[in-house]
Amino acid sequence: MKSTEVIIVGGGPAGMTAAIQLKRYGLDPLLFESRRLGGLLWNANLVENYPGFPGGIPGPALVERISRQFTNLEIRHRIETVTQVDHDGSTFLVQTVKEVFNASGLVLATGTRPMTFPPEMIPAEAADRVFYEVYDLAEMQDGRVAIIGAGDAAFDYALNLAQRNNRVWILNRSAEVKALPLLVERVSQDDRITYLENITLTGIHLEEEKLLVGTVDGNGKTAYKVDALLGAIGRSPNWPERSKRLIANETYLQSSGALHMIGDLYNGIYRQTAISVGDGLKAAMKFYKFLNEEDKL
């Protein structure tokens, strides 16, 4: 078993900021990320409410800047999946697919996972054409994509894809639009994007190497022949597996400053980069305070 002062699970804006601040305190955090550093910033077409960027900044460009700080600060991080987190009464135990680590502090910043279509809706032969993160389509150009959803993500994904000359259909299953009016306006001005509402999916299957998305609305049945289907139908907290004894003591561990649950994982609908960054900074400061108080006991 390997020991370290503090472990961060999740490498999005919240987890990365916590690691940066902890390093500034002279600590040596260890961060685990299952996929790649940056989290949902990879999905962001343009981050416009993050201070310091008057014209906004593309999400991947912001990831690149934060990653440079990681490199400069020599922050330890592993692209490795955490399978369980635990607390034995004195230290946290973090199990990965390879080994177990223990630490005095734990920061959970694992973000959210996308809600998916019912399995019976997607035939096996079409599964590799169905996506839930737009960064999985980052290389697509001059393609055709159907997006199911009506929130910020659906409209932002459409704008992202249209920039690479893809033809995009946003299919809203109701008449309610939950996206920011600014995004709706931009979509309406882009002739590569078509928005449709009150759409019911009737079937999905492959036909001549294309994904055929069948729909029905007030005007009858329509089939969209596309290269990919992108689901933007909501997200839920991406909790790592937590032991029963950790869950039983979470309130105490949080109040002591040893355990922190931050960012999109814990913030419900308030999923904004600036909020996550603030969470990460605050968690690091509170953990440093916890360590100093612990030393005085």
C-alpha positions in Angstrom: 0.0 0.0 0.0 1.3 3.4 -0.9 0.8 6.5 1.3 0.4 10.2 0.4 -0.9 13.3 2.1 -4.0 13.9 0.0 -5.6 12.2 -3.0 -7.8 13.9 -5.5 -10.2 11.8 -7.6 -11.2 13.6 -10.8 -9.2 15.8 -13.2 -11.7 18.4 -14.3 -11.5 22.1 -13.3 -12.3 21.5 -9.7 -9.8 18.7 -9.1 -7.1 20.4 -11.1 -7.5 23.7 -9.2 -7.4 21.8 -5.8 -4.1 20.2 -6.9 -2.6 23.5 -8.0 -3.4 25.2 -4.7 -2.3 22.2 -2.6 1.0 22.3 -4.4 1.4 26.0 -3.7 1.1 25.1 0.0 4.1 22.8 -0.4 2.0 19.6 -0.3 2.4 16.8 -2.9 -1.2 15.8 -4.0 -1.8 12.7 -6.1 -4.6 13.1 -8.7 -6.4 10.2 -10.4 -8.4 10.8 -13.6 -10.0 7.9 -15.5 -9.9 9.5 -19.0 -7.9 12.7 -19.5 -7.3 15.9 -17.6 -9.9 18.6 -18.3 -13.3 16.9 -17.7 -16.2 18.5 -19.4 -14.2 21.5 -20.6 -13.4 19.3 -23.6 -17.1 19.6 -24.5 -17.3 23.4 -24.2 -17.5 25.2 -27.5 -16.8 28.6 -25.8 -16.5 29.5 -22.1 -17.7 33.0 -21.9 -18.3 33.6 -18.2 -14.8 32.8 -16.9 -13.0 36.0 -15.8 -10.0 37.1 -17.7 -11.1 36.2 -21.2 -13.1 39.1 -22.6 -14.0 37.2 -25.8 -14.4 33.9 -24.2 -12.1 30.9 -24.6 -12.8 27.4 -26.1 -12.9 24.7 -23.5 -10.0 22.7 -24.9 -7.8 25.9 -25.0 -8.6 26.4 -21.3 -7.6 22.8 -20.5 -4.3 23.4 -22.3 -3.5 26.4 -20.1 -4.4 24.6 -16.9 -2.4 21.5 -18.0 0.6 23.8 -18.5 0.4 24.8 -14.9 0.4 21.1 -14.0 3.5 20.6 -16.0 5.2 23.6 -14.5 4.3 22.6 -10.9 5.2 18.9 -11.5 1.9 17.7 -10.0 1.6 14.0 -9.8 -1.4 12.5 -11.7 -2.3 9.2 -13.1 -4.7 8.2 -15.8 -6.2 5.4 -13.9 -9.7 4.4 -12.7 -10.5 4.5 -9.0 -12.7 1.5 -8.2 -13.5 2.3 -4.5 -12.9 4.9 -1.8 -13.0 3.9 1.9 -12.1 5.3 5.4 -10.8 2.9 8.1 -11.2 5.3 11.0 -7.8 7.0 10.6 -7.0 7.3 6.9 -8.7 7.2 3.5 -8.1 4.1 1.3 -8.3 4.6 -2.4 -8.5 1.5 -4.5 -7.5 1.7 -8.2 -7.6 -1.0 -10.8 -3.9 -1.6 -10.0 -3.2 -0.9 -6.3 -4.4 0.7 -3.0 -3.3 4.1 -1.7 -3.9 5.7 1.7 -4.1 9.4 2.5 -4.9 11.8 5.3 -7.2 13.8 3.0 -9.6 13.0 0.1 -11.1 15.3 -2.5 -13.8 13.8 -4.7 -14.2 15.8 -7.9 -15.5 13.1 -10.2 -18.1 15.3 -12.0 -21.1 13.9 -13.8 -21.9 11.1 -16.2 -24.3 11.5 -19.1 -27.8 10.0 -19.0 -28.1 7.4 -21.8 -30.8 6.2 -24.1 -32.6 3.0 -23.0 -30.6 0.0 -24.2 -33.5 -1.4 -26.2 -33.6 1.8 -28.3 -30.0 1.3 -29.7 -29.4 -1.9 -31.8 -26.1 -3.5 -31.2 -24.9 -2.8 -34.8 -25.5 0.9 -34.3 -24.0 1.3 -30.8 -20.7 2.7 -32.1 -22.5 5.6 -33.8 -24.2 6.8 -30.6 -22.3 9.3 -28.4 -22.9 11.4 -25.3 -19.9 13.7 -25.3 -19.2 16.0 -28.2 -15.4 15.7 -27.7 -15.8 12.1 -29.0 -16.7 13.7 -32.4 -13.8 16.3 -32.3 -12.4 15.0 -35.6 -15.7 14.9 -37.5 -15.9 17.3 -40.5 -18.5 17.6 -43.2 -20.6 15.1 -41.5 -24.2 14.8 -40.4 -25.2 14.6 -36.8 -28.6 14.4 -35.0 -28.6 15.7 -31.4 -31.4 14.7 -28.9 -31.9 17.4 -26.3 -32.9 21.0 -25.6 -30.6 22.3 -22.9 -27.4 24.3 -23.0 -25.4 21.1 -23.9 -27.5 20.3 -27.0 -27.2 23.8 -28.4 -23.5 24.2 -27.5 -22.7 20.8 -29.0 -24.5 21.9 -32.2 -22.5 25.1 -32.5 -19.3 23.2 -31.8 -20.0 20.7 -34.6 -21.2 23.4 -37.1 -17.8 25.1 -36.8 -16.3 22.1 -38.7 -18.9 22.3 -41.4 -21.1 19.5 -40.1 -24.8 19.5 -40.8 -26.7 19.3 -37.5 -30.3 18.6 -36.4 -31.3 19.4 -32.8 -34.3 17.2 -32.1 -36.3 18.3 -29.0 -38.7 15.8 -27.6 -41.0 18.6 -26.3 -41.6 22.2 -27.1 -39.7 23.4 -24.0 -36.3 24.9 -24.6 -34.0 24.9 -21.6 -31.0 26.4 -23.2 -29.5 29.9 -22.6 -31.3 32.4 -24.9 -27.9 33.5 -26.2 -27.2 29.9 -27.4 -30.6 29.6 -29.0 -30.1 32.9 -30.9 -26.7 31.7 -32.2 -28.2 28.4 -33.3 -31.0 30.2 -35.1 -28.5 32.2 -37.1 -26.4 29.2 -38.2 -27.8 27.7 -41.4 -25.9 24.5 -40.8 -28.1 23.8 -37.8 -31.8 22.9 -37.8 -33.9 23.0 -34.6 -37.1 20.9 -34.4 -39.4 20.3 -31.5 -42.1 17.9 -30.4 -40.1 15.1 -32.0 -40.7 11.4 -31.0 -38.1 8.9 -31.8 -39.6 5.8 -33.5 -36.5 3.8 -34.3 -32.7 3.7 -34.9 -30.9 1.4 -37.2 -28.1 1.2 -39.7 -28.7 1.5 -43.4 -26.0 1.6 -46.1 -23.3 2.6 -43.5 -25.4 5.4 -42.2 -27.4 5.7 -39.0 -31.1 6.1 -39.8 -32.9 8.0 -37.0 -36.7 7.6 -37.4 -39.0 10.3 -36.0 -42.6 11.4 -36.0 -44.0 14.9 -35.3 -47.2 16.8 -36.2 -46.4 16.6 -39.8 -45.9 12.9 -40.0 -42.9 10.6 -40.1 -39.3 11.6 -41.0 -36.0 9.7 -41.1 -32.7 11.4 -40.7 -29.7 9.7 -42.3 -26.7 10.7 -40.2 -23.2 9.7 -39.3 -23.7 9.9 -35.6 -26.4 10.4 -32.9 -25.4 12.6 -29.9 -27.4 12.3 -26.7 -27.7 15.5 -24.6 -30.5 14.4 -22.4 -29.1 15.2 -19.0 -26.4 14.3 -16.6 -26.2 12.7 -13.1 -23.5 12.8 -10.4 -20.6 10.4 -11.1 -20.1 9.0 -7.6 -17.2 6.6 -7.2 -18.0 3.5 -5.3 -17.9 4.4 -1.6 -17.7 1.9 1.3 -20.5 1.8 3.8 -18.2 3.0 6.6 -17.1 6.0 4.6 -20.7 6.9 3.8 -21.6 6.5 7.5 -18.9 9.0 8.5 -19.1 11.5 5.6 -20.7 14.3 7.5 -18.1 14.2 10.2 -15.2 13.9 7.7 -16.5 16.8 5.7 -16.9 19.0 8.7 -13.4 18.2 9.9 -11.9 19.3 6.6 -10.4 15.9 5.7 -13.0 15.0 3.0 -14.3 17.3 0.2 -16.9 16.7 -2.5 -16.7 19.5 -5.0 -17.5 20.7 -8.5 -20.2 19.2 -10.7 -20.3 16.1 -8.6 -21.9 18.1 -5.8 -23.4 21.2 -7.3 -26.5 20.0 -9.0 -27.6 22.3 -11.9 -24.9 24.8 -11.1 -22.4 23.3 -13.4 -20.1 26.1 -14.3 -16.3 26.2 -14.7 -15.9 29.2 -12.5 -17.9 27.6 -9.7 -15.8 24.4 -9.9 -12.6 26.3 -9.8 -13.7 28.1 -6.7 -14.7 24.8 -5.1 -11.3 23.4 -5.8 -9.5 26.4 -4.3 -11.7 26.4 -1.2 -11.2 22.6 -0.7 -7.4 23.0 -0.8 -7.5 25.8 1.7 -9.7 24.0 4.1 -7.6 20.8 3.8 -4.5 22.8 4.6 -6.2 24.3 7.6 -7.2 20.8 8.7 -3.6 19.6 8.5 -2.3 22.5 10.6 -5.0 22.0 13.2 -4.3 18.3 13.3 -0.6 19.0 13.9 -1.5 21.0 17.0 -3.5 18.2 18.6 
